Amino acid sequence: MNQKQLAVKRNLMRAYRIDQHISSKLDQIASLHDLATRAGSNISDMPKSPNKNIHRLEDIIVKILDLETELNAEVDQLLDVKKEIMGYISQVKDREGQIVLERRYLCFDRWEDIAGEFGYSVRHIYRIHDEAIKNIRIP
């Protein structure tokens, strides 16, 4: 694969990286929700320490809201990048090549799964992929 093809492939992989970052943020938010639930349900008739942070739950909620705001911005970015990638893939005239690129770079499927869908070997899917990549021009 030459430099131009590697540049195209890197560009197509941007959506995957953003998707991974979104998944990480979702995990963080779930963890904070769990922490907030535990912090809010820690009810006891025992006297509380006077030094305890009375704003702990509020701090967690603010962090959750901040992460959700960041998450929404990243989801918007992912949608924009996927739309851009669809434009690049539409440059490929071969329908099989388009589907391979869509499955790989928009659906994030593994090579083996794509090969199974087509009933081809992984090596043949690589060939279809490489030919399709040659038809993409990125400004």
C-alpha positions as CSV (number, residue, x, y, z in Angstrom):
1,M,0.0,0.0,0.0
2,N,1.5,3.4,-1.0
3,Q,1.5,6.6,1.0
4,K,-1.6,8.0,-0.7
5,Q,-3.6,4.8,0.1
6,L,-2.3,4.9,3.7
7,A,-3.5,8.5,4.0
8,V,-6.9,7.6,2.7
9,K,-7.1,4.7,5.2
10,R,-6.1,6.9,8.1
11,N,-8.8,9.4,7.1
12,L,-11.4,6.6,6.9
13,M,-10.4,5.4,10.4
14,R,-11.2,8.7,12.1
15,A,-14.7,7.6,12.8
16,Y,-13.5,4.5,14.7
17,R,-11.3,6.6,16.9
18,I,-14.1,9.0,17.7
19,D,-16.4,6.1,18.4
20,Q,-13.9,4.5,20.8
21,H,-13.6,7.9,22.6
22,I,-17.4,8.1,22.9
23,S,-17.5,4.6,24.4
24,S,-14.9,5.6,26.9
25,K,-17.0,8.6,27.9
26,L,-20.1,6.5,28.2
27,D,-18.2,4.2,30.6
28,Q,-17.1,7.2,32.7
29,I,-20.6,8.5,32.9
30,A,-22.0,5.1,33.9
31,S,-19.3,4.9,36.6
32,L,-20.2,8.4,37.9
33,H,-23.9,7.5,37.9
34,D,-23.1,4.5,40.0
35,L,-21.0,6.6,42.3
36,A,-23.8,9.2,42.6
37,T,-26.3,6.4,43.4
38,R,-24.1,5.1,46.2
39,A,-23.3,8.6,47.5
40,G,-27.0,9.5,47.5
41,S,-28.2,6.2,49.1
42,N,-25.7,6.2,52.0
43,I,-28.4,6.9,54.6
44,S,-27.6,6.1,58.2
45,D,-28.7,7.2,61.6
46,M,-25.1,7.4,62.7
47,P,-23.8,10.9,63.3
48,K,-21.9,12.4,60.3
49,S,-18.4,13.7,60.4
50,P,-18.4,17.5,60.6
51,N,-15.5,17.6,58.0
52,K,-17.4,15.5,55.4
53,N,-17.9,17.2,52.0
54,I,-21.6,18.0,52.0
55,H,-21.5,18.9,48.3
56,R,-20.1,15.5,47.2
57,L,-23.3,14.4,45.4
58,E,-23.7,17.8,43.7
59,D,-20.0,17.7,42.6
60,I,-20.6,14.2,41.0
61,I,-23.8,15.5,39.2
62,V,-21.9,18.5,37.8
63,K,-19.2,16.2,36.5
64,I,-21.8,13.9,34.9
65,L,-23.4,16.9,33.2
66,D,-20.0,18.1,32.0
67,L,-19.2,14.7,30.6
68,E,-22.6,14.4,28.9
69,T,-22.1,17.8,27.3
70,E,-18.7,16.6,26.0
71,L,-20.3,13.4,24.8
72,N,-23.0,15.2,22.8
73,A,-20.3,17.3,21.1
74,E,-18.3,14.1,20.2
75,V,-21.5,12.4,18.9
76,D,-22.1,15.4,16.6
77,Q,-18.5,15.2,15.5
78,L,-18.8,11.5,14.8
79,L,-21.9,12.1,12.7
80,D,-20.1,14.8,10.7
81,V,-17.1,12.5,10.1
82,K,-19.3,9.5,9.1
83,K,-21.1,11.8,6.6
84,E,-17.7,12.8,5.2
85,I,-16.6,9.2,5.0
86,M,-19.8,8.3,3.2
87,G,-18.9,10.9,0.6
88,Y,-15.4,9.4,0.1
89,I,-16.9,5.9,-0.2
90,S,-19.4,7.0,-2.8
91,Q,-16.4,7.7,-5.1
92,V,-15.9,4.0,-5.4
93,K,-17.8,2.7,-8.4
94,D,-17.6,-1.0,-7.5
95,R,-20.5,-1.9,-5.2
96,E,-18.6,-4.7,-3.4
97,G,-15.8,-2.2,-2.7
98,Q,-18.3,0.3,-1.3
99,I,-19.9,-2.3,1.0
100,V,-16.5,-3.5,2.3
101,L,-15.5,0.0,3.1
102,E,-18.9,0.8,4.7
103,R,-18.7,-2.3,6.8
104,R,-15.2,-1.6,7.9
105,Y,-15.1,2.1,8.4
106,L,-18.7,3.0,9.3
107,C,-19.9,-0.2,11.0
108,F,-16.4,-1.0,12.4
109,D,-16.8,-4.7,11.5
110,R,-13.8,-7.1,11.8
111,W,-12.3,-8.4,8.6
112,E,-13.4,-11.9,9.4
113,D,-17.0,-10.8,9.8
114,I,-17.0,-9.0,6.5
115,A,-15.5,-12.0,4.7
116,G,-18.2,-14.2,6.3
117,E,-20.9,-11.9,5.0
118,F,-19.6,-12.2,1.5
119,G,-18.5,-15.8,1.7
120,Y,-15.0,-14.8,0.7
121,S,-11.6,-15.4,2.3
122,V,-10.2,-12.5,4.4
123,R,-7.4,-12.3,1.9
124,H,-9.9,-11.6,-0.9
125,I,-11.7,-9.0,1.2
126,Y,-8.3,-7.3,1.6
127,R,-7.9,-7.2,-2.2
128,I,-11.4,-5.7,-2.6
129,H,-10.5,-3.2,0.1
130,D,-7.2,-2.2,-1.5
131,E,-8.8,-1.7,-4.9
132,A,-11.6,0.4,-3.4
133,I,-9.1,2.6,-1.5
134,K,-7.3,3.3,-4.8
135,N,-10.4,5.0,-6.1
136,I,-10.8,7.5,-3.3
137,R,-9.5,11.0,-3.6
138,I,-9.3,13.1,-0.5
139,P,-8.7,16.8,-1.0
